[in-house]
Amino acid sequence: MFVDELPDSGILRWETYVLDKLWFSANFHLEDMGILKSSNEKTAFFIQKLLKEGRKLQLGLNRNTKGYYIQNHIDFDINWGLGSSSSLVSNLAYWLDIDPFALYSSSFQGSGYDVFCARAGKPILYQLKDHFPEVHETYFKPSFTDNLYFVYLERKQDSQESVREFKARKFMDDHIIRKVSDLTDAMLKAASLSEFLTAMRSHEETLSAVLGLPMVKEGLFPDFQGEIKSLGAWGGDFVMVGTSLSQKEVKEYFSRNNMPMVFKYSEIVY
């Protein structure tokens, strides 16, 4: 996100580029964040809500006699679900010099972990304690990273809708929470691919039971030689794949299933 001051009094010009092509543009009035014009009404309302919440946390924003020109650049397909919204929240908070978790909590229902991932320079462990985030940097670069892949399912999910559905279940089970935390730790500390895949499978089975939804491997790829773990909103966007198959075999398998977007772990995480 690039921010420049403009001589235009009280106007915020906003542009978002996806893969170097203009995807969205709008003008907002700084005094009340009213939408003056936009190329997409739904996106404009989403950004307006963030700007209004940001203004509550940073009162100086609407007192500036100048204007702003904000350019956002996304270097991946926005349908991939790789964190465009959480990165936007993080960038806005950084620009306004406000707490990113406070800005996130004012507009979203999730845990906020993805906003902290947007700021992190290393892998993190994240949890909420008494509704406050606790973040710990960690290390994850196992010897078997060449056996890990990310595959795009081409099933774009609404993360906020998934969160609403989850919260509607009024889920609260300390035993399950401890089990998932232990499985996260097991994946982090796995010394071999087989250990990692065992924990990966248990994690998927546990969440499948909690959510009442089928595991993605059983539903879509029952004959795959390895394990597949859902990421983000269950059953959509990307999955993580762990297998002893060669890269060629992995790509051929998913291409046969009409899912050619396969990335090595090192292509996404570096």
ABEGO torsion letter per residue (X at the ends): XBBBBBABBGBBBBBBBBGGBBABBBBBBAAAGBBABBABAAAAAAAAAAAAAAAAABAAAAABABBBBBBBBBABBAAAGAGAAAAAAAAAAAAAGBBAAAAAAAABABAGAAAAAAABABBBBBBBBGGBBBBBBBBBBBAAAAABBBBBAGBBBBAAAAAAAAAAAGBBBAAAAAAAAAAAAAAAABABAAAAAAAAAAAAAAAAAAAGBBBAAAAABAABBEBBBBBEBBGBEBBBBBBABBAAAAAAAAAAAGBABBBBAAAABX
